Amino acid sequence: MSKLQIIDAATMERLLFRLGFKSIRQKGSHVFYRHEDGRTTTIPHHKGRMLARPLIREILREIEMHIDEYSELLKKL
C-alpha cells in the first residue's frame, strides 16, 4: 500500500469532477458532491489549508476508490 498523498480542497474537487461528480450544494465552507450512481461526499474548502489524511481516507471510502487508484489519478491531474 502506498503512502497517502496530502492535497488541498481544490485539487480534491478537480479529482471528483474528473470522476463525474457534481457540486450539488454548499453550507458554509463545506461543499457537497454527488455522482449519478448515488455516491456522495463532502469537502471542506478552508483557504490555505490541506486536507488531513484521515479526511482524505474517508472521502476515498465514500467515493469507493482505492488508494492506488487515487495516486494514479493524481499523477494525471
N, C-alpha and C positions, 0 to 999 in steps of 0.2 A: 504494500500500500504506500502510495506517495504522500509526501507532506502536503497539507492543505495550504494553498497559496492565499494570502490575505489580500483582499481587494476593497475598493470603495463602493458606495452605493450606485454611482453612475455606471461603473463597469459591470456590476451585477445586473443592472437594468438592461444594458446592451445585450448581455448574455441571455436574459429572459426574452427580450424582443426577438433575438435570433432563433430562439426555440419555439416562437409562435405565441408567447404570452402577450396579453394586452393589459394596459393600465385601466382599471375599472373605476376606482375612486381613491380619494385621499382624505385622511383625517389628520390634521396637523402635519407633522413631518413623515408620517407613515403612509406609503403608497401600497395599494392592494392590486395584485395582478391575478389574472385568470386565463387559463388555457381553454380552448374549445372542448377538450375532453374532460373538463371538470377540475383539473388540478388548480390549486390556488396557493399563493404565498404573499407575504408582506415584507417590505423592505423599509427600514427607517433611513430617511435621507437627512443625515446630520452633516452639515458642511464642514469640511476639513477633517473628518473622522473616517477611519477604516472600519469595516465590519469585523466583528470579533469571530474567531474560529468557531466557537460553539454556535453562533448565529448562522454562519455560512453552512455548517453541517446540518442545521435544522432546515434551512432553505433548500438544500440539496435533497434532504429526506422528503420534504413536502412536494418538490417537483419530480421526485423519483429519478434522480440522476446519481450515478456512481462517481466517486471522487476522481477516478481515472478519466472518465468522460469529461468531467469539469476541467481537469488540467489540459486535456487535448483541445477543448473548445476555447479556453483562454489563450492558447498559443495562436489560434486563428483570428482572434479579435484584433 
